[in-house]
């Protein structure tokens, strides 16, 4: 039994002469709305501090922890632990909020 060779030379593949045209790719369906209910963890990071175990054990009510950012510095906005944006702390009635000032691109 003879084996046909396609125009590309691959044995066992139907040749173009047999009338088989390549199939068209199926269109991609936009299903982004399927992600609408996906839960994300949104974290606003005001700043960080490092401590020793001995110093951490001494913390109590009214203890003061100095952060690595100064007043007025932008806060970090993280989505699922990844830095996503920077913002500024604002008050919304009796609550704190964050106004996004810069959305970061992919690194």
C-alpha positions in Angstrom: 0.0 0.0 0.0 1.5 3.3 -1.1 1.5 6.2 1.3 0.7 9.7 0.1 3.0 12.5 0.9 1.6 16.0 1.5 3.0 19.1 -0.1 5.0 19.7 3.1 6.6 16.3 2.5 5.2 14.6 5.6 4.4 11.0 5.0 0.9 9.8 5.8 -0.6 13.3 5.4 -3.2 13.8 2.6 -1.9 15.8 -0.3 -3.3 19.1 -1.6 -4.1 17.3 -4.8 -6.7 15.2 -2.9 -8.9 18.3 -2.5 -8.6 18.6 1.3 -8.2 22.2 2.3 -6.9 23.3 5.7 -9.7 24.0 8.1 -10.3 27.5 9.2 -9.6 28.4 12.9 -12.7 28.7 15.0 -13.4 32.3 16.2 -12.5 33.1 19.8 -15.6 33.7 21.9 -15.1 36.6 24.4 -16.1 35.0 27.7 -14.4 37.6 30.0 -17.8 38.0 31.7 -17.3 34.5 33.2 -14.6 36.0 35.5 -17.0 38.7 36.9 -17.7 36.6 40.1 -14.0 35.6 40.6 -12.9 36.6 44.2 -9.7 38.6 44.5 -7.9 39.7 47.7 -7.3 43.5 47.6 -4.7 44.7 50.0 -3.8 48.3 50.8 -0.3 48.5 52.2 0.4 51.7 54.2 4.0 50.7 54.9 6.3 48.1 56.4 8.6 47.8 59.4 11.2 45.2 60.4 11.6 44.0 64.0 13.4 41.4 66.0 11.5 38.8 68.0 12.6 40.5 71.2 11.2 43.8 70.1 7.9 42.3 68.8 7.4 40.5 72.2 7.5 43.9 73.9 4.7 45.4 71.7 1.5 46.2 73.6 -1.3 48.6 73.6 -0.2 52.2 72.8 3.1 50.9 71.2 4.3 52.9 68.3 5.6 51.2 65.1 7.5 53.4 62.7 6.9 52.5 59.0 9.2 52.9 56.1 7.0 55.5 54.4 6.4 59.1 55.3 3.1 60.9 55.6 1.9 61.8 52.1 3.7 58.9 50.4 1.5 56.9 48.1 0.2 53.6 49.4 0.6 50.3 47.5 -2.5 48.5 46.2 -2.0 44.8 45.8 -4.3 42.3 44.0 -3.8 38.7 45.2 -0.4 39.8 46.7 0.9 41.4 43.5 1.6 45.2 43.2 -1.1 46.6 41.0 -1.3 50.3 41.7 -0.4 53.3 43.9 -2.9 55.5 45.6 -3.5 58.1 48.3 -5.4 57.7 51.5 -8.6 59.6 51.7 -11.6 59.8 54.1 -15.0 58.8 52.9 -17.4 59.9 55.7 -16.1 58.1 58.8 -14.1 55.5 56.8 -10.8 55.5 55.1 -10.5 54.9 51.4 -7.8 54.9 48.7 -7.9 57.0 45.5 -6.0 55.2 42.8 -3.3 57.6 41.4 -1.3 55.3 39.2 -2.0 51.8 37.7 1.2 49.9 37.1 2.0 48.0 33.9 3.5 44.5 33.7 7.1 44.4 34.8 
